[in-house]
Amino acid sequence: MTSTIPNLQSQYEPKTTEAKWQAFWEENQVFKADPNHPGEPYCIMIPPPNVTGSLHMGHAFESALIDVLVRYHRMKGRNTLWLPGTDHASIAVQTILERQLREDGKTRDQVGREKFLERAWQWKEESGNTITNQLRRLGVSVDWTRERFTMDTGLSKAVLEAFIALHEEGLIYRGKYMVNWCPASQSAVSDLEVEQREVNGHLWHFRYPLSDGSGFVEVATTRPETMLGDTAVAVNPNDDRYKGLIGKMLTLPIMNREIPIVGDEFVDPSFGTGCVKVTPAHDPNDFEMGMRHNLPFITIMNKDGSLNENAGPFAGRDRQDARKAVVQQLEADGLLVKVEEYKHTVPYSDRGKVPVEPLISTQWFVKIDSLSSRALTFLDEENSPRFVPDRWTKVYRDWLEKLKDWCISRQLWWGHQIPAWYAISETGGMIADDTPFVVAKSAEEATAKLKAQFGETVQIQQDPDVLDTWFSSGLWPFSTLGWPDKTEDLDTYYPTTTLVTGFDIIFFWVARMTMMAGHFTGKMPFKDVYIHGLVRDENNKKMSKSAGNGIDPLLLIEKYGTDSLRYTLIREVVGAGQDIRLEYNRTTDESASVEASRNFTNKLWNAARFVMMNLEGQTPQQLGNPGENASNLELCDRWILSRYYHTVQQTCEAVDTYGLGDAAKTLYEFIWGDFCDWYIELVKSRLQGEDAASRRVAQQTLAFVLEGILKLLHPFIPHITEEIWHSLAQAESTASLAVQSYPEADANLMNGELESDFQLIIGAIRTIRNLRAEVDIKPGAKIKAILQTDSDKERNILQKGESYIQNLAKVEDLTITPALAEEPEQTIAGVVGTVQVLVPLAGVVDIEQLCAKLEKSLGKIEGEVKSISGRLSNAKFVDKAPPEVVQGARDSLAEAEKQGEILRDRLRQLRGE
C-alpha cells in the first residue's frame, strides 16, 4: 500500500476506462466460479442469444438487469456463477449459409451435408462470436471460462441422452400431425419462429350447392385455394338457421366431391355467414374438427408451397397463383357471391419471410401431458418456480394446461441430427412413413440393432432431420453444468437461483425448461423467474426490425459510455416486469436520458476527485470508520452517516425484491443530492480550517461514505466505480472492487428524527438561496436573514444548524426568533415548514431599480395573457384548431397567469403593501 496522493484525470473518459476494466476482469478471471467457495450458491444462466445475433437494446437491458443481481450477490458473499453461452440457431444459420451458397450459384444439396456442415462450423468460428464480444462491451460479470454452445460436445451428449431416454419411455414418437410449415426454408418451424403480421386482405364469399339441388350454403374464407381440400362444412348445432341442414351433403365446387355438413360448437354463429369450410389438412382448427368428426384429411400442397395432384386442375401452380385461379373459376361458375376488404393477421415465417402454411407432416413429437403435469404439480404444491411479478404465474399455468404435443423435428442440416436410423432396404431404399427404425447413441449401435432384425445386407440411413433448437435450450440450466454426468458444478449450482427473461418466451423456453428439468432432475431448474418488460422507443412503441425503430446500444455506448447506458436502462424501471421508454433523437443519435446518466457519472467523478484531493494521501482504511468514535461527529457528519445507512438499507431491500429501478433511483438521489450537493459543501470550511480534529473527522466521513457509495453503485455502473475505488483505496494491482463486501446498514447510526430535522436546515438554506436569486443579490454579497417560528423545536433545530445556514447561504447576520409583531420594511419572504424566512433588502438591493425591472417583466407577461385570452375567446379558433393546439394555448395561459401573480406578489412585498 502506497501513501502517495491518488490522482484522477480531470475528466472521466468512459471508452478508455471501460475497455481497461473489461480486459482486467477477464484476464484475472475475477468472475470465475469456485464450487468450493464457502458462500451460499447464487447461479444465473444467461438466456443464450442466437449465435447469429448482434447486440440489440433488449440484450443490453436484460444483461444489465442480470449483472446488477449477480454483482450484488457476489459482493454479498455468495458463491456466484453467471454462465454465458449461445444457441446454435438452426434456421438462422442455415438461412445465412444457403444465401451464401446461392451467391456462389450452388445449393446445399449440390455441396452435400458433410461439406455444408464443415462450412457451418467454419462460419461459427469466424462470425459466430459477434454477440458474445458485444456482450463483453456491457461489462457483464460472467464466467467466460465456462462459456457453452448448444452444439458443443458436452451439450450434444446431454441432448442425445435426453432424446434416447424420452424415446425409451415412450414420450418421443414419430407420427403425422399439423405443423407450421415454412415453404421458403422447407422446414417445420416453432410458434416462436412465426411472426403475426396484420395485412390488408380479402374475405371471399362462395356458394356450396346442396347435392339434392335444394339450395346452397354460403361460406367465407381468406384462403380460397384451400377449398380444393375441403372435406366438410361446419355450422353451430344451436344455430337455428342451419341445424336442419346437419347431415346433408354438399357438392364441393370445382372438385365435384360430396362433403357433409357437420355440427360443431367451435363455429361462431356471429362470424361471417355462420357456415365454415373445413380443410382438416390445412388449418389447425379444422384439423381438430376433422379429428372430432372423423373427416378425410386431403393435403393439396407440396412442401415448396405449390399445389399437388390433389388440387385437380390447379396442380403445379404456386399457392398465390392458385388462389387467383380458384377465385376466377368460382366466379365463372357463378358461385362467387362477393369480395370484401378484410384486415386480418397472417402468420409469417420469421426466417423465410413468407406466409406459413399449416401442413400435416410426418415429424417427431414429444408427448407433453406427463411433462406438463409434473411442472404443474411443482407450481401448485410448492409455488415453484416463483414468478416476479406474480401475475405471470397464471399465464405460465394456463400455458402448461393447454400444451399440445411438441413437434421437435426440423428439416434442416445445422443442428443436432435426430439419433434415429432407418432400414431403408425394407421400403425401396427411401425413408417412408412405415420404414422400420431404431434409436441409438451411434451409427455403430444402430447398425448392430438393425442387422439383428433384418440381416447383414440391410441398408441403413440416419434421419436427415435435426432437433428443434428449443429441445437443447430446454436442457440449458442443467446441461451447461455437466448433466448427465454428476459434476461438482451440478451439485453446487443446480437448481439455479434466478432466471431473468422476457415475457414473450415464457411459453417457448421457460415452460420447456421446467418440463425437462422436472422430468430429468426431479427439481425445478430455478427458484425465481424475474420477468422484465420491453425497451420501447422514444414514442413508446415496441422496437422491431419490421418497424425499423430499433435503437443501437453500441452507438449509445460509443457516445456516452457503457455505464451511462446501463444506469439509464435500470433507472427507468418503475416496477418489476414493466416496459421502459428510452428517449432518443433519431436526427442526432442522442438520448437525453442516457446523457443525464453520463452527467451523473461525471458528478460522481468530480466528487471523488475533490474528496481525494482533501484526504492528504490517506485511504479510507487508514482514516478508519468515523462511526467508531461517534462522540467526535458533528451534526452534519451524523446526518450524512444516517442518510448513508438508510440508503444502504433501502438499496438492499430493493435489490432483494427485484426492485432494481427503485434501488437505482435511491442511490441517485442520495449521491447527487445528500452527498455531493450538501455534505461536501457543508464540510469544505472544515477541510480548509485550523481545527485539525474537525478536519480529520470530515476526512474520515468523506472517505468512508465515498467508498461505501462506490460499493453500492458498483453493480449498476461497474467500470467507473472500479476506476475510482482503485485510486481511493490505493488498492493492489490485482485487487477488484467487484469482490469487496457490499455495505451493511448500521442501525446504531440510523436516526430518522435527525434526518427529518436536518431537512429543515437544508430547506432554510435553499429558501434563502432562492430569495437571493429572485432579487438578484450578488453571489458573494453577505446578507441578513430572519428565521421566525413559534415552534420551540424548529428554533432549536435551526440554532443547531446556524453555522451551516450562515456559511452556505452567505448570511452575515442570522436571527432565529418567534414570530415578530412587526416585520421589517422592504423584505422578501419565503416559507419552509412553518418557518417564515425573511431577507431584508435595505442596503443590499436597489429597490426602485428592482421594482422597475419586475414591472417591465410583468408588462410582458400581461401582454402575453391578453394575447392568449383573445385567441381562446375566439370561437372559430376553439372550434377549428386541433385539440392539442387549443389545449396548448390553455396551458400557456395558465402558466402566464401564474407568473404574473408571482411578480405582483413580489412587487407588493418590495413596496411593503
C-alpha positions, -999 to +999 in steps of 0.1 A: +000+000+000+015+034-010+008+067+006+011+089-024-018+112-031-040+094-057-048+114-088-078+110-111-078+127-145-097+160-147-123+144-169-137+109-170-131+091-202-155+061-204-141+044-235-106+040-222-116+031-187-143+006-196-121-013-220-093-014-194-115-029-167-133-053-191-099-067-200-087-068-164-117-087-151-114-113-178-076-117-178-076-120-140-107-144-140-123-122-113-157-138-121-145-174-123-168-195-101-154-219-075-177-248-063-157-249-031-164-212-022-179-211+012-209-188+003-244-199-004-246-206-042-262-180-064-264-190-101-279-175-132-277-189-167-276-164-195-306-167-218-285-179-247-286-154-276-286-168-312-251-173-324-261-153-355-272-123-334-258-089-327-265-068-296-298-050-295-314-029-268-333-059-254-300-078-249-285-047-232-315-042-209-317-079-199-279-082-194-278-050-173-306-064-150-288-097-146-254-081-140-268-059-112-282-091-095-250-111-100-226-084-089-247-076-059-249-112-046-212-117-053-204-087-031-228-101-005-205-131-002-225-156-022-208-183-043-218-168-076-219-182-111-232-164-142-227-188-170-226-175-206-233-192-239-250-191-272-277-211-290-269-226-324-300-211-340-307-238-366-328-219-390-309-186-388-275-202-395-290-223-423-305-193-439-272-174-439-253-204-453-279-211-481-278-174-490-240-176-493-244-208-514-269-191-538-244-162-543-219-189-554-245-204-577-249-236-556-275-253-534-270-273-502-279-305-520-252-299-545-225-294-519-238-323-497-244-325-460-208-331-449-194-301-468-223-280-457-217-287-421-180-280-425-189-247-439-213-241-410-187-248-383-162-225-402-188-198-402-194-203-365-157-199-357-153-168-379-185-149-373-204-167-345-187-148-317-201-114-326-228-113-299-205-126-271-179-100-280-205-073-279-218-086-246-183-080-232-188-043-241-215-042-215-190-054-188-211-084-178-196-103-149-199-138-165-175-167-160-161-168-195-141-199-187-174-218-186-189-205-218-211-230-236-226-235-270-257-256-276-238-278-300-206-282-281-195-318-271-210-317-236-243-303-246-246-326-276-241-355-252-269-342-230-293-338-260-285-374-271-291-387-236-324-368-232-338-379-266-330-416-261-344-416-225-376-399-236-380-423-266-374-454-244-400-441-220-425-437-249-425-400-246-410-393-280-427-407-311-428-403-348-461-396-365-483-373-386-496-341-372-502-305-382-472-282-380-462-247-390-445-252-424-422-226-440-422-232-478-391-210-481-368-230-458-390-261-463-390-269-426-414-271-398-410-240-375-419-234-339-446-209-328-418-186-317-404-185-352-437-173-365-445-136-367-481-124-368-484-097-394-516-076-399-523-074-436-549-058-458-565-088-474-599-100-487-628-122-475-643-142-504-678-155-501-687-186-521-718-208-526-715-245-520-746-263-536-766-289-517-763-322-535-800-327-536-805-295-555-825-278-528-802-248-524-768-239-512-749-226-482-726-196-483-691-198-468-664-171-464-627-176-465-594-156-466-576-186-483-598-196-514-572-221-527-576-244-496-612-251-506-598-277-530-590-298-499-623-292-481-639-323-466-669-307-448-687-275-440-694-269-403-722-250-386-730-245-349-756-271-338-775-244-319-778-221-349-815-222-359-806-211-394-787-243-402-795-270-377-819-286-401-791-290-426-767-310-404-761-344-420-769-333-455-744-334-483-729-307-504-711-309-538-677-292-535-673-268-564-646-275-590-637-308-574-673-322-576-667-342-545-695-347-520-688-334-485-711-334-454-725-306-433-715-312-397-725-296-364-697-283-342-699-259-313-665-244-322-683-225-350-691-189-341-726-182-355-720-145-354-689-146-376-693-143-414-722-164-426-721-189-397-710-216-421-673-226-420-655-246-447-634-274-431-600-282-445-585-306-419-551-308-437-545-271-439-559-254-408-552-262-371-588-256-360-601-276-390-576-303-380-593-306-346-628-306-362-616-332-387-605-355-358-638-350-339-659-358-369-636-385-385-633-365-417-608-373-445-576-353-445-567-342-480-533-325-485-533-303-516-499-286-511-463-296-517-436-286-492-424-258-515-458-241-515-470-254-549-502-274-553-500-312-557-521-337-576-550-335-551-556-299-563-570-312-596-567-287-625-545-264-604-518-289-597-483-275-601-493-239-595-478-217-568-502-212-539-506-175-547-513-181-584-537-209-575-556-185-552-564-162-581-572-190-605-596-207-580-615-173-575-617-168-612-631-204-617-657-200-590-667-166-604-670-181-639-692-209-624-715-183-608-706-193-572-687-161-562-711-141-540-689-111-530-654-100-521-649-078-490-618-058-480-606-075-448-578-067-424-565-097-406-534-113-392-513-137-413-486-159-397-452-153-414-420-174-411-396-151-392-367-166-411-382-174-445-402-141-446-431-159-463-466-168-450-465-201-430-487-230-442-504-252-416-494-286-431-498-322-420-463-338-419-446-368-406-425-354-377-410-363-343-430-353-313-427-352-275-458-364-256-464-334-233-490-345-208-468-361-182-441-335-185-465-305-181-484-323-153-452-326-133-444-289-138-479-280-127-475-301-096-444-282-086-462-249-093-494-258-073-478-276-044-445-256-040-451-224-059-420-234-079-408-215-097-419-182-082-427-156-108-418-119-103-442-102-109-467-127-097-492-120-125-472-142-148-479-172-127-514-176-142-500-171-177-475-199-171-501-222-156-526-216-184-499-224-209-489-256-192-526-267-191-532-261-228-500-275-242-502-300-271-476-325-282-444-307-291-430-311-327-393-314-322-380-322-357-368-296-383-360-303-419-325-287-417-289-298-416-274-275-390-284-288-355-285-320-335-293-347-360-320-370-348-304-402-335-327-425-354-316-449-382-339-465-408-338-498-425-344-482-459-339-515-477-373-525-463-391-497-481-374-494-515-343-475-505-363-445-492-374-432-458-412-436-458-438-433-430-436-470-424-399-475-427-386-495-396-361-476-375-341-478-343-330-450-319-293-453-308-264-434-294-243-440-325-243-453-361-224-484-349-250-492-323-279-486-348-262-508-374-259-537-350-295-534-339-309-533-375-287-561-387-300-582-359-335-576-371-331-575-409-299-593-417-264-584-427-275-569-460-298-543-445-293-508-459-293-480-432-298-443-433-299-418-404-329-395-402-318-363-420-338-340-398-324-321-368-340-313-335-358-280-327-333-257-310-357-254-281-350-290-273-314-283-264-323-250-249-348-267-227-319-286-211-298-254-207-300-249-169-285-284-161-268-295-193-245-265-190-234-277-156-224-312-169-256-332-168-260-362-175-227-366-157-226-360-120-203-330-117-192-307-089-208-277-107-241-296-110-240-305-073-232-269-063-251-246-086-282-266-095-310-257-092-301-222-103-313-193-084-329-169-108-340-168-145-342-133-159-361-133-192-388-115-212-424-124-210-425-133-247-407-166-242-424-179-211-443-203-233-415-213-256-385-215-233-394-212-196-421-239-198-398-263-218-370-258-192-393-265-163-408-296-180-374-310-190-359-303-156-388-317-137-385-349-157-348-354-157-337-339-124-368-340-103-364-303-095-374-271-110-344-255-128-346-222-110-362-208-078-373-174-092-383-163-127-379-125-130-399-113-160-388-080-174-406-058-198-396-043-231-375-013-240-398+009-260-386+036-284-390+074-279-426+072-290-434+044-266-436+019-295-423-016-293-389-019-311-389-043-341-369-050-372-400-046-394-409-012-379-373-001-383-374+017-350-346-001-331-320+019-312-285+006-314-270+002-279-234+002-293-240+036-308-251+050-274-222+032-257-197+049-281-213+083-274-220+081-236-203+050-222-215+016-211-222+027-175-244+055-186-265+033-208-267+006-182-278+030-155-304+046-177-320+013-186-321+002-149-332+035-135-362+037-160-377+005-145-408+017-125-418-018-113-408-054-119-420-065-153-429-030-166-418-017-200-395+012-201-392+041-226-358+053-239-356+089-250-338+091-284-333+118-311-330+099-344-317+130-362-287+135-339-285+099-324-286+114-290-305+104-258-314+129-232-319+102-206-286+085-213-269+119-212-284+125-178-268+093-166-235+104-181-239+136-161-244+115-130-212+096-136-194+129-142-208+142-109-195+111-091-161+115-108-157+152-098-169+145-063-144+117-059-116+140-072-125+166-047-126+141-018-092+125-027-076+159-031-086+166+005-075+133+022-038+142+023-029+109+007-048+088+032-071+059+023-104+051+039-087+021+056-060+044+071-086+070+082-109+044+097-147+043+103-159+076+117-188+058+134-165+041+157-160+073+176-195+088+173-188+114+200-164+131+177-190+135+149-205+169+142-242+174+133-237+171+095-215+140+099-241+122+119-267+133+093-248+120+063-240+087+080-276+082+089-287+090+053-259+067+040-270+037+062-307+043+053-296+043+016-278+010+022-309-005+038-332+007+011-309-004-017-305-039-003-343-043+003-350-031-033-325-054-050-335-084-028-371-079-040-361-072-077-369-035-073-338-026-093-352+007-107-361+018-072-326+009-060-310+030-088-332+060-081-325+058-043-287+058-050-290+087-075-309+109-051-286+102-021-253+106-041-263+136-062-283+154-035-273+145+000-236+137-006-225+159-035-248+189-032-249+191+006-224+172+026-194+181+005-204+217+006-210+216+044-175+203+052-155+225+028-148+250+055-137+223+079-112+209+054-097+243+050-099+253+086-074+253+115-093+227+136-072+195+129-096+172+148-127+185+130-108+183+097-099+146+103-135+137+112-146+153+080-119+134+060-129+101+077-166+107+069-159+117+033-137+088+026-159+063+044-191+074+027-174+077-008-160+042-006-195+029+005-211+048-024-187+031-048-196-003-034-233+004-035-231+017-071-207-010-084-234-035-096-251-007-116-221+012-130-191-012-126-164+005-147-162+040-132-166+027-097-138+002-101-116+030-115-123+054-087-120+027-060-086+017-071-074+053-067-093+060-035-083+027-017-048+027-034-056-010-040-031-036-051-030-041-089-048-074-088-075-063-063-110-057-076-140-038-062-161-065-077-152-089-049-153-064-020-181-068+006-213-050+000-221-024+026-244-033+055-266-009+074-256+001+110-288+006+130-269+024+157-261+053+133-295+055+116-316+083+131-348+092+112-356+121+135-321+136+129-326+133+091-360+150+094-346+178+115-317+183+091-341+187+062-354+218+079-319+232+079-314+223+043-348+238+035-338+271+052-306+273+032-324+265-001-351+291+006-326+318+014-307+310-018-339+311-038-348+345-023-313+358-031-317+347-067-352+362-070-340+397-062-306+394-079-284+396-048-248+391-060-235+357-051-206+369-029-227+395-010-233+389+027-269+395+038-291+395+068-318+368+073-345+363+098-360+329+105-391+332+126-413+304+140-434+299+171-422+263+173-396+258+200-385+226+183-379+243+149-360+271+165-338+246+184-331+227+151-322+259+133-299+271+161-280+238+158-275+244+121-269+281+124-233+279+112-244+258+082-271+283+072-247+312+075-219+295+056-239+281+027-265+308+023-239+336+027-257+351+057-237+376+078-264+383+104-288+355+112-317+359+136-337+329+148-368+342+166-405+336+174-429+354+150-422+392+151-450+416+159-439+438+130-418+426+101-390+448+088-398+470+058-386+461+023-381+424+028-387+394+006-402+363+023-404+326+018-416+297+039-401+263+048-421+241+071-438+265+095-407+288+094-410+322+077-378+332+060-372+369+057-344+386+038-342+424+045-332+442+013-322+476+025-286+483+017-283+451-004-306+458-033-316+489-052-354+486-046-365+511-072-343+496-099-355+461-090-392+472-090-388+487-124-372+455-137-401+435-123-427+458-137-412+455-171-413+417-169-449+419-156-459+441-186-446+414-210-465+387-191-497+407-190-494+413-228-490+376-233-520+368-211-541+393-232-530+378-265-537+342-255-570+351-239-580+368-271-573+337-291-592+315-266-622+338-267-624+334-304-650+307-311-635+300-346-601+292-331-615+270-303-638+251-327-615+247-357-579+244-343-566+209-335-575+200-299-538+197-289-532+233-301-562+246-281-550+228-250-515+241-255-529+276-256-548+270-224-517+256-207-497+286-218-523+310-204-524+292-170-486+294-168-485+331-178-512+339-153-493+321-125-461+340-135-480+373-134-493+365-099-458+357-086-445+390-100-473+410-085-468+394-051-431+402-053-438+438-061-462+441-032-436+427-009-409+451-021-433+481-018-444+469+017-481+468+006 
